[in-house]
Amino acid sequence: MDKLNKITVPASQKLRQLQKMVHDIKNNEGGIMNKIKKLKVKAPPRVPRRDYTSDTCSLSWNPSK
């Protein structure tokens, strides 16, 4: 039984280390993906069309009159 413990204990420690490494990689992967998404160029916001033209606006309101 002693020999079995000597074999299994290091193996279980290595398995835990491997699981921790995989867990850390998965956590960091999300952070990297978020950074990449933030770096992508976003399209400019859409501005609604004007209800008026610049000519009619200047004719209807004139502060100097």
N, C-alpha and C positions, 0 to 999 in steps of 0.2 A: 504494500500500500504506500509505503514511503517513496518507492521509486516512481509510482504513478503520480504522486503529488509533485515530485521534482520535475516531471515532464509536463504536467498540465498547468502548473502555476505560471511558468514563463509564457506558455502558449496563450493563456487567458489574458495575461498582461499585454501581450503583443496584439491580441484581438481587440482589447479595449483601446489601445493606442490607435489602431487602425480605424476603429469606429469613430474615435474622437477626431481624427484627421478628416474622415469623410464628412462628418458633421460640420467641422469648421469650413471645409471647402464649399459645402452647400450654403452655409450662411454667407460666406464672402461672395459667392456667385451672384446672389441677389443684389448685393451692394454694387458689384461691378455692372450688372445689367442696368440698374437704376442710373448709374453714372453715364453709361452709354446712351440711354434714352434721353438724358438731360442734354447731352452734347449734340443730339440731332437738331438740325435747324427747323424751327417751327415756322409754319406759314404765318404771314401777317394777318391780323384780325380783319374780318370783313366789315367795311363801313357801309351803312345804308346809303342808297342813292338820295341825292338832294331833291327836295320837293320844288325847288325853285331854280331858276338860272341866274347867273351872276348879273346879267343885263337888267332883268326886272327888279332885282334887289336894289341895285344902285338907283333906279328911277323912282322906286316907291318910297325910299327913305333917304333923305339928304340932310345932314346935320347943319349945313351952312345956310339953309333957307329959314 
